[in-house]
Amino acid sequence: MTPVAHYNDMRTIAHEVAAIEAIVVQRLAGRVRNFRLVADADGLVLLGESCTFHAKQLAQRFVMDLTPVPILANQIVVA
C-alpha cells in the first residue's frame, strides 16, 4: 500500500494536506513565500520561494514532523 493510499477519498487527502500546509505556513512566519504542498499516491512535494536555504530546510523539517507521509521532492526555489 502506498503512503497516501490509506485515505478513503480525495477530500480527506485535501483536508489533511491543507491542515499541514497551514501549520507549516504559520511556523515559517513568512520565510517561504507561496508555500504549497502537493500530494499524490506516493507522497508529498513542497513548493514555494525562499531567500535562504535555511528556510527551505525548515519547511521540509516542519512537514516531516507533522506527517509520516514521505517527501518526494522539495521544490522550494531559493533566489
N, C-alpha and C positions, 0 to 999 in steps of 0.2 A: 504494500500500500504506500502511495506517495504521501509526503508530509501534509499536504493540504487536502488530500482526497478524503480524509475522515469527516470533513464538514458535509452536512446534508444538502445544502443548497448554496447558490451564489450569493444570496442575500446575507447569509451568515458569514461567508468569507468577506464580503464587502464591509459588513459591520465590524468584524474583528480587525481588518486592515485599517479602517477609519479610526478605530479606538487607539490602536498602536500609533498610528500617524499623529494623532492629536497629542498624545503623551510625549512623543519624541519632539514635536514642534515646540511644545511648552518647555521641555528640558533644554533644548538648543538655544532658546531665548534669542532668536534672530541670527544666529551664526551660520545657518544654512537657509538660503532663500529658496522659495518654491519647492520645499521638501515634499516628496511624494513616495509612497510605497506602491509597487505593482506586484500583485500575486498571480502565480499560475500554479499548475498542478505540481510543480517541482520545488517551489519556494518563492522567495521574495527578491525584488530588485529595488534598490534605493536610487532615487533620482533627486536632483536639485542642483544648486550652485552655492559655492562657498569661496571665501577668500583664503582659507587656510586648510592644510591637510589635517591639522588637529581637529577642526570642526567636522571634517569628513569622517575621521576615525571615531569621534564622539557619537555621531549619528549611528554608525554601524554598531558600536558598543551598546547604545541605548536599545536598539532593535533586538540585539542578541539577548539582552537582559529581560526583555518583555515577552519573547516567544521562542519556543524551541524549533520553529519552522526555519529551515536553513536559508541563508542569504546566498543567492546565486551570483549577484553582482552588486558592487557599489559603484554606481554610475554618477555619483555626485561630481560635478565638474569643479575643479579648483582653478580659479582665474584671478 
